[in-house]
Each structure stands twice: as structure tokens, then as C-alpha cells.
Amino acid sequence: GEAPAGALFGALADMMQRPGVLPVLTFVLIFKLGDASMGFMVKPFWVDAGFSAAEIGLVSVNIGLVLSIAGGLAGGWYADRAGIFKALWVLGLAQAVSNLAYALAAWAIPLGGVPLPEHRALIYAASALESFTGGLGTAAFLAFLMAIVRREHSAAEYALLSSVFAASRSVAGWAGGLGAQAMGYAPYFLLTFFLAFPAYLLLPWVRRMLDAQARREAGTS
């Protein structure tokens, strides 16, 4: 209806007037780019490495979901204790480092063969690390989004920021298939580690917006 559309338009107009909003929106777009770029190619890698659908479902999906939730809870606790800004870069770094575990697994495990016990240990560890640290990074990211929306139209601003984030995941999924096919899994997973770092260049603007919003909330409370 018109009311939700009007609320979204008002929230967008208000957001675009904020100082430093474009670097912050770019940060929202790319903070989880490395994580998403790898995440879309994890299942194809498991399949190509010879693991069964049942094994993928148990380890990568079911156990992965539990570890993601655990990571989310741990990340929320850390963001609460350390502050959102510190949580963003510390947990974002943990999220990026986990991509190296998959790069190592892709380098060590031959494609198209029968997985050996050491291959299983390696890919299980990489999967566990990726799921847990992905939860850590997501917790910090969602805490950040909630901290920068303005109280008077928080739902509309949160929806807009979530849409920006979703756009990056769509691009990452499309580019991931092309990248892994062109480079091979191990070099591609290594590349996704480095994709995490452009967002760090935007942290000064992120800090300024967090500080400005905290001052605004303190002034209106």
C-alpha cells in the first residue's frame, strides 16, 4: 500500500542525507562479500570432492546450522561486551580466516576420487569453522545495522539496509560459479579471503556513523 511505500521513501530520503552515508552503504554491501562468495561454492566443492548427499546434509547443513546459531550467540555476546565497532572488525577477521581452511581443504583433497579419512577430517573442520565464524560475523553485522537505524523509522531503514546486503549476496552467488570454474576451488577460496578486506577501508566512516547515532539516541532519550 501507500503507507509502507511512503515510509520506505521517507526512510530512504532521510538516510541519504546523513553524513558519510555512501561509504557506510558500500560497507553494508561488501562486509560479507568474501563469506558469501565462498559460501555459494561450498556445496559444489563437496560434491566434486566425492562426498555423498547424506554426508553433505549432515555435516555442512545440519551441524553447520547448529554451529551458525552458536556463532551467532557468541558473536552477540562479544558485540555486547566489546562494542559493535570492535566486533565488526574482530569477528569479520575471524569470518575471513575461516575461508583459508576451505582453501587448504581444496588444495589437499583431489576432486573426483573417494575421500580418505584425512580428507574427511579436513573438510569437516573447515565446514565447522566456516559455519561458526559465519555466525560470528553475521551477529556483528546485524548488531551494526540495528545500531545505525533511526528509531522513528527503524523498520523501514532496516528493510532498506537488508536489501542492500541481499544484493551483494546475489552478485556473489553469480560470480562465485564463474570464479571457481575459471580458477579452480583452492585459488578461488583463497581469493575469497582477500575479498573480506576492502570493507575494512570503510571502517572510519562506520565508526563516525555509529558515534553520531549513539549521540543522537542519547539526546532524544
ZABA-68821 format. One record per residue (C-alpha): residue number from 1; residue in one letter; x, y, z. Coordinates in Angstrom, 3 decimals. Example, Ala and Ser with C-alpha at 12.3 -4.5 7.8 and 13.67 -1.06 7.14 Angstrom:
2
{n: 1&res: a&x: 12.300&y: -4.500&z: 7.800} $
{n: 2&res: s&x: 13.670&y: -1.060&z: 7.140} $
//
This chain:
221
{n: 1&res: g&x: 0.000&y: 0.000&z: 0.000} $
{n: 2&res: e&x: 0.869&y: 3.672&z: 0.032} $
{n: 3&res: a&x: 1.785&y: 3.837&z: 3.716} $
{n: 4&res: p&x: 4.628&y: 1.277&z: 3.562} $
{n: 5&res: a&x: 5.865&y: 2.807&z: 0.303} $
{n: 6&res: g&x: 5.773&y: 6.269&z: 1.861} $
{n: 7&res: a&x: 7.616&y: 5.029&z: 4.932} $
{n: 8&res: l&x: 10.295&y: 3.447&z: 2.766} $
{n: 9&res: f&x: 10.671&y: 6.597&z: 0.681} $
{n: 10&res: g&x: 10.878&y: 8.762&z: 3.799} $
{n: 11&res: a&x: 13.449&y: 6.464&z: 5.364} $
{n: 12&res: l&x: 15.500&y: 6.449&z: 2.160} $
{n: 13&res: a&x: 15.390&y: 10.247&z: 1.861} $
{n: 14&res: d&x: 16.413&y: 10.634&z: 5.494} $
{n: 15&res: m&x: 19.201&y: 8.085&z: 5.207} $
{n: 16&res: m&x: 20.695&y: 9.663&z: 2.083} $
{n: 17&res: q&x: 21.032&y: 12.992&z: 3.908} $
{n: 18&res: r&x: 23.247&y: 11.534&z: 6.617} $
{n: 19&res: p&x: 26.962&y: 12.459&z: 6.536} $
{n: 20&res: g&x: 29.126&y: 9.649&z: 5.148} $
{n: 21&res: v&x: 26.168&y: 7.507&z: 4.123} $
{n: 22&res: l&x: 27.632&y: 6.279&z: 0.806} $
{n: 23&res: p&x: 30.761&y: 4.718&z: 2.358} $
{n: 24&res: v&x: 28.543&y: 3.112&z: 5.008} $
{n: 25&res: l&x: 26.138&y: 1.702&z: 2.398} $
{n: 26&res: t&x: 29.153&y: 0.372&z: 0.500} $
{n: 27&res: f&x: 30.318&y: -1.275&z: 3.730} $
{n: 28&res: v&x: 26.890&y: -2.922&z: 4.119} $
{n: 29&res: l&x: 27.173&y: -4.127&z: 0.528} $
{n: 30&res: i&x: 30.626&y: -5.707&z: 0.856} $
{n: 31&res: f&x: 31.163&y: -6.640&z: 4.540} $
{n: 32&res: k&x: 30.172&y: -10.285&z: 3.985} $
{n: 33&res: l&x: 31.263&y: -10.440&z: 0.357} $
{n: 34&res: g&x: 34.130&y: -12.861&z: 0.989} $
{n: 35&res: d&x: 31.956&y: -15.062&z: 3.191} $
{n: 36&res: a&x: 29.096&y: -15.122&z: 0.666} $
{n: 37&res: s&x: 31.391&y: -15.648&z: -2.327} $
{n: 38&res: m&x: 32.776&y: -18.788&z: -0.741} $
{n: 39&res: g&x: 29.528&y: -19.967&z: 0.822} $
{n: 40&res: f&x: 27.795&y: -20.454&z: -2.523} $
{n: 41&res: m&x: 30.611&y: -22.727&z: -3.743} $
{n: 42&res: v&x: 30.936&y: -24.938&z: -0.661} $
{n: 43&res: k&x: 28.287&y: -27.495&z: -1.694} $
{n: 44&res: p&x: 29.614&y: -27.848&z: -5.289} $
{n: 45&res: f&x: 33.087&y: -28.421&z: -3.829} $
{n: 46&res: w&x: 31.806&y: -31.172&z: -1.517} $
{n: 47&res: v&x: 30.049&y: -32.844&z: -4.458} $
{n: 48&res: d&x: 33.078&y: -32.612&z: -6.755} $
{n: 49&res: a&x: 35.327&y: -33.954&z: -3.971} $
{n: 50&res: g&x: 33.245&y: -37.145&z: -3.852} $
{n: 51&res: f&x: 31.176&y: -36.661&z: -0.700} $
{n: 52&res: s&x: 27.653&y: -38.096&z: -0.592} $
{n: 53&res: a&x: 24.463&y: -36.075&z: -0.382} $
{n: 54&res: a&x: 23.762&y: -37.607&z: 3.055} $
{n: 55&res: e&x: 27.169&y: -36.541&z: 4.336} $
{n: 56&res: i&x: 26.767&y: -33.036&z: 2.937} $
{n: 57&res: g&x: 23.331&y: -32.775&z: 4.540} $
{n: 58&res: l&x: 24.541&y: -33.947&z: 7.943} $
{n: 59&res: v&x: 27.818&y: -32.044&z: 8.231} $
{n: 60&res: s&x: 27.503&y: -28.962&z: 6.041} $
{n: 61&res: v&x: 23.784&y: -28.292&z: 6.532} $
{n: 62&res: n&x: 22.549&y: -29.748&z: 9.845} $
{n: 63&res: i&x: 25.663&y: -29.494&z: 12.019} $
{n: 64&res: g&x: 26.521&y: -26.294&z: 10.148} $
{n: 65&res: l&x: 23.188&y: -24.760&z: 11.170} $
{n: 66&res: v&x: 23.792&y: -25.579&z: 14.843} $
{n: 67&res: l&x: 27.291&y: -24.088&z: 14.682} $
{n: 68&res: s&x: 25.996&y: -20.979&z: 12.878} $
{n: 69&res: i&x: 23.468&y: -20.420&z: 15.667} $
{n: 70&res: a&x: 26.191&y: -20.976&z: 18.276} $
{n: 71&res: g&x: 28.387&y: -18.483&z: 16.420} $
{n: 72&res: g&x: 25.522&y: -16.003&z: 16.327} $
{n: 73&res: l&x: 25.008&y: -16.263&z: 20.089} $
{n: 74&res: a&x: 28.744&y: -15.962&z: 20.775} $
{n: 75&res: g&x: 29.011&y: -13.035&z: 18.359} $
{n: 76&res: g&x: 26.099&y: -11.247&z: 20.004} $
{n: 77&res: w&x: 27.714&y: -11.720&z: 23.413} $
{n: 78&res: y&x: 31.037&y: -10.378&z: 22.120} $
{n: 79&res: a&x: 29.433&y: -7.358&z: 20.434} $
{n: 80&res: d&x: 27.650&y: -6.579&z: 23.688} $
{n: 81&res: r&x: 30.882&y: -6.800&z: 25.684} $
{n: 82&res: a&x: 33.399&y: -5.253&z: 23.273} $
{n: 83&res: g&x: 31.159&y: -2.826&z: 21.400} $
{n: 84&res: i&x: 29.814&y: -3.052&z: 17.872} $
{n: 85&res: f&x: 32.735&y: -1.343&z: 16.133} $
{n: 86&res: k&x: 35.356&y: -3.679&z: 17.591} $
{n: 87&res: a&x: 33.100&y: -6.683&z: 16.992} $
{n: 88&res: l&x: 32.783&y: -5.775&z: 13.310} $
{n: 89&res: w&x: 36.491&y: -5.919&z: 12.577} $
{n: 90&res: v&x: 37.468&y: -8.708&z: 15.015} $
{n: 91&res: l&x: 34.627&y: -11.060&z: 14.077} $
{n: 92&res: g&x: 34.877&y: -10.023&z: 10.427} $
{n: 93&res: l&x: 38.517&y: -11.112&z: 10.516} $
{n: 94&res: a&x: 37.575&y: -14.460&z: 12.080} $
{n: 95&res: q&x: 34.970&y: -14.886&z: 9.340} $
{n: 96&res: a&x: 37.622&y: -14.236&z: 6.671} $
{n: 97&res: v&x: 40.256&y: -16.537&z: 8.185} $
{n: 98&res: s&x: 37.836&y: -19.476&z: 8.009} $
{n: 99&res: n&x: 37.959&y: -19.199&z: 4.204} $
{n: 100&res: l&x: 41.618&y: -20.215&z: 4.387} $
{n: 101&res: a&x: 40.559&y: -23.539&z: 5.922} $
{n: 102&res: y&x: 38.473&y: -24.298&z: 2.840} $
{n: 103&res: a&x: 41.334&y: -23.165&z: 0.586} $
{n: 104&res: l&x: 43.578&y: -25.680&z: 2.385} $
{n: 105&res: a&x: 40.945&y: -28.415&z: 2.071} $
{n: 106&res: a&x: 40.515&y: -27.710&z: -1.645} $
{n: 107&res: w&x: 44.279&y: -27.847&z: -2.151} $
{n: 108&res: a&x: 44.651&y: -31.152&z: -0.250} $
{n: 109&res: i&x: 41.580&y: -33.080&z: -1.421} $
{n: 110&res: p&x: 41.628&y: -34.403&z: -5.012} $
{n: 111&res: l&x: 38.421&y: -33.979&z: -6.986} $
{n: 112&res: g&x: 36.527&y: -36.955&z: -8.350} $
{n: 113&res: g&x: 38.065&y: -39.547&z: -6.036} $
{n: 114&res: v&x: 36.957&y: -41.424&z: -2.946} $
{n: 115&res: p&x: 37.553&y: -39.262&z: 0.140} $
{n: 116&res: l&x: 40.105&y: -40.657&z: 2.601} $
{n: 117&res: p&x: 39.710&y: -40.336&z: 6.402} $
{n: 118&res: e&x: 42.190&y: -37.436&z: 6.492} $
{n: 119&res: h&x: 40.199&y: -35.702&z: 3.752} $
{n: 120&res: r&x: 37.052&y: -36.065&z: 5.839} $
{n: 121&res: a&x: 38.767&y: -34.654&z: 8.926} $
{n: 122&res: l&x: 39.999&y: -31.668&z: 6.929} $
{n: 123&res: i&x: 36.714&y: -30.792&z: 5.255} $
{n: 124&res: y&x: 34.696&y: -31.385&z: 8.445} $
{n: 125&res: a&x: 36.991&y: -28.976&z: 10.312} $
{n: 126&res: a&x: 36.752&y: -26.402&z: 7.503} $
{n: 127&res: s&x: 32.956&y: -26.709&z: 7.480} $
{n: 128&res: a&x: 32.687&y: -26.333&z: 11.256} $
{n: 129&res: l&x: 34.959&y: -23.286&z: 11.254} $
{n: 130&res: e&x: 33.120&y: -21.671&z: 8.340} $
{n: 131&res: s&x: 29.697&y: -22.177&z: 9.953} $
{n: 132&res: f&x: 30.722&y: -20.921&z: 13.395} $
{n: 133&res: t&x: 32.657&y: -17.873&z: 12.192} $
{n: 134&res: g&x: 29.924&y: -17.054&z: 9.669} $
{n: 135&res: g&x: 27.558&y: -16.845&z: 12.647} $
{n: 136&res: l&x: 30.049&y: -14.607&z: 14.471} $
{n: 137&res: g&x: 30.271&y: -12.207&z: 11.529} $
{n: 138&res: t&x: 26.519&y: -12.151&z: 10.971} $
{n: 139&res: a&x: 25.867&y: -11.308&z: 14.631} $
{n: 140&res: a&x: 28.230&y: -8.323&z: 14.494} $
{n: 141&res: f&x: 26.761&y: -7.203&z: 11.174} $
{n: 142&res: l&x: 23.131&y: -7.354&z: 12.348} $
{n: 143&res: a&x: 24.051&y: -5.529&z: 15.564} $
{n: 144&res: f&x: 25.621&y: -2.831&z: 13.398} $
{n: 145&res: l&x: 22.511&y: -2.492&z: 11.211} $
{n: 146&res: m&x: 20.285&y: -2.201&z: 14.274} $
{n: 147&res: a&x: 22.609&y: 0.414&z: 15.788} $
{n: 148&res: i&x: 22.541&y: 2.785&z: 12.803} $
{n: 149&res: v&x: 18.816&y: 2.785&z: 12.017} $
{n: 150&res: r&x: 16.874&y: 5.720&z: 13.420} $
{n: 151&res: r&x: 14.168&y: 4.995&z: 15.931} $
{n: 152&res: e&x: 11.413&y: 6.921&z: 14.136} $
{n: 153&res: h&x: 11.504&y: 4.652&z: 11.072} $
{n: 154&res: s&x: 13.698&y: 1.779&z: 12.186} $
{n: 155&res: a&x: 11.737&y: -0.963&z: 10.379} $
{n: 156&res: a&x: 11.865&y: 0.820&z: 7.010} $
{n: 157&res: e&x: 15.573&y: 1.660&z: 7.322} $
{n: 158&res: y&x: 16.387&y: -1.899&z: 8.392} $
{n: 159&res: a&x: 14.485&y: -3.227&z: 5.365} $
{n: 160&res: l&x: 16.454&y: -0.913&z: 3.057} $
{n: 161&res: l&x: 19.816&y: -1.897&z: 4.542} $
{n: 162&res: s&x: 18.881&y: -5.583&z: 4.370} $
{n: 163&res: s&x: 18.021&y: -5.144&z: 0.677} $
{n: 164&res: v&x: 21.450&y: -3.637&z: 0.018} $
{n: 165&res: f&x: 23.049&y: -6.606&z: 1.787} $
{n: 166&res: a&x: 20.895&y: -9.097&z: -0.161} $
{n: 167&res: a&x: 22.025&y: -7.534&z: -3.445} $
{n: 168&res: s&x: 25.651&y: -8.335&z: -2.636} $
{n: 169&res: r&x: 24.771&y: -11.974&z: -1.941} $
{n: 170&res: s&x: 23.075&y: -12.274&z: -5.330} $
{n: 171&res: v&x: 26.143&y: -10.927&z: -7.108} $
{n: 172&res: a&x: 28.423&y: -13.172&z: -5.035} $
{n: 173&res: g&x: 26.439&y: -16.269&z: -5.986} $
{n: 174&res: w&x: 26.594&y: -15.469&z: -9.683} $
{n: 175&res: a&x: 30.288&y: -14.538&z: -9.640} $
{n: 176&res: g&x: 31.213&y: -17.492&z: -7.424} $
{n: 177&res: g&x: 30.344&y: -20.103&z: -10.026} $
{n: 178&res: l&x: 32.300&y: -18.286&z: -12.710} $
{n: 179&res: g&x: 35.291&y: -17.710&z: -10.434} $
{n: 180&res: a&x: 35.560&y: -21.279&z: -9.174} $
{n: 181&res: q&x: 35.188&y: -22.649&z: -12.691} $
{n: 182&res: a&x: 37.869&y: -20.360&z: -14.090} $
{n: 183&res: m&x: 40.392&y: -20.614&z: -11.243} $
{n: 184&res: g&x: 39.751&y: -23.932&z: -9.520} $
{n: 185&res: y&x: 38.456&y: -24.275&z: -5.968} $
{n: 186&res: a&x: 41.667&y: -23.709&z: -3.977} $
{n: 187&res: p&x: 42.729&y: -20.438&z: -5.689} $
{n: 188&res: y&x: 39.137&y: -19.218&z: -5.665} $
{n: 189&res: f&x: 38.674&y: -19.897&z: -1.939} $
{n: 190&res: l&x: 41.971&y: -18.091&z: -1.306} $
{n: 191&res: l&x: 40.664&y: -15.125&z: -3.314} $
{n: 192&res: t&x: 37.513&y: -15.004&z: -1.168} $
{n: 193&res: f&x: 39.742&y: -14.495&z: 1.888} $
{n: 194&res: f&x: 41.104&y: -11.294&z: 0.352} $
{n: 195&res: l&x: 37.608&y: -10.144&z: -0.682} $
{n: 196&res: a&x: 36.867&y: -9.595&z: 3.004} $
{n: 197&res: f&x: 39.331&y: -6.720&z: 3.359} $
{n: 198&res: p&x: 38.069&y: -3.873&z: 1.112} $
{n: 199&res: a&x: 35.290&y: -3.347&z: 3.688} $
{n: 200&res: y&x: 37.951&y: -2.560&z: 6.297} $
{n: 201&res: l&x: 38.931&y: 0.571&z: 4.366} $
{n: 202&res: l&x: 35.469&y: 1.956&z: 5.146} $
{n: 203&res: l&x: 35.630&y: 1.429&z: 8.918} $
{n: 204&res: p&x: 36.404&y: 5.117&z: 9.701} $
{n: 205&res: w&x: 33.019&y: 6.115&z: 8.208} $
{n: 206&res: v&x: 31.346&y: 3.229&z: 10.021} $
{n: 207&res: r&x: 32.759&y: 4.441&z: 13.341} $
{n: 208&res: r&x: 31.611&y: 8.002&z: 12.667} $
{n: 209&res: m&x: 28.057&y: 6.911&z: 11.869} $
{n: 210&res: l&x: 27.896&y: 4.675&z: 14.951} $
{n: 211&res: d&x: 29.148&y: 7.532&z: 17.135} $
{n: 212&res: a&x: 26.752&y: 10.051&z: 15.552} $
{n: 213&res: q&x: 23.784&y: 7.732&z: 16.000} $
{n: 214&res: a&x: 24.757&y: 6.999&z: 19.627} $
{n: 215&res: r&x: 24.901&y: 10.751&z: 20.342} $
{n: 216&res: r&x: 21.539&y: 11.259&z: 18.619} $
{n: 217&res: e&x: 19.909&y: 8.460&z: 20.628} $
{n: 218&res: a&x: 21.385&y: 9.855&z: 23.854} $
{n: 219&res: g&x: 20.000&y: 13.290&z: 23.013} $
{n: 220&res: t&x: 16.477&y: 12.036&z: 22.301} $
{n: 221&res: s&x: 16.177&y: 9.561&z: 25.172} $
//
